[in-house]
Amino acid sequence: MQAAWAAIRKKGTFWGTVFKRLRTRLGAKRALIAIARKSVVAIFWILRDRVPYYELGAEYVDKNAKDKRLKYLKNQIEKMGFD
């Protein structure tokens, strides 16, 4: 829990950006728990596969969200019959 708190406090990080997105939907306490769980899962895979951790950065979350949104809207347009 303390590691998650420290991770979200640092500005411009992947975990901080994910926390901000979750906080709007879940509230601060639940978002903190979600970040703690996600970080434990990430640590498990890093230790199991023996790969180095690298920070994705805040831009990764924004770019990924934008790409998902564009893909979703494109599919919706195709469902309506437009090409």
N, C-alpha and C positions, 0 to 999 in steps of 0.2 A: 504494500500500500504506500509506503514511504517512497519507494523507488518510482512509482507511478506519479506521485505528487511532485517529485523533483523533475521528472521528465516533462510534465505539462507546464511547469513554471518557466522553463527555458523557451525563449521566443525564437520563432523561425524553425521549429523542429516538426517532424512528422507527427510525433505524439501530441504535441501542443495543438496542432491544427485539427487532428482527429478529435481531441477533447472538446475543442470549441464547437465543432459540428455536432457532436453528441450532446453537449450541454444544452443546446437550444431545444432538443427533442426530449431529453431524459431528465434534465436537471443536473446540477453540479455533482451531487453525491453519487447518483447512479452512473453518471458519465465517468467519474473517477474509478468506480468499481469496474466498469467496462474496460477502461484503459489498463487497469492493473491486470485483469484477466488476459487481455490481448498481449500485453507485454510478457506475461508468464508463458503463454503459448509460444511467442516468438523466441524467448530464451530457451525453451525446451527444444525447438527445432534447431536452433543455432548450436546448442551443446550436443544434440544427438548427431547432427550431420557434420559437426566440427568445421563450420564455415565461419568466416569473420562477419561481424555485425558492421553494417555501414548505414549511416543516416540517410534516409531518402529525401528529407527536407520538406518544407511546407509546400513547395511548388508541385511536388508529386501528387499530393492530395487534390489540389485544385485542378491540375491537368487531367488527372484520372476522372474526376467528377465531370468535367466538361466533356471529355470523350464519351463517357457513359450516357450523358444527357443527349448528345448529338445522335448517338446510335439509337437511343430510345425514340427520339422525335422522328428520325428517318423511318424506323419501323412503323410508327403510328401513321405517317403519311402514306406509306405503302399499303397499309391495311385499309385506308380510306379509298384506295384505288388510284391515287396519283402516282406518277412516276418521275 
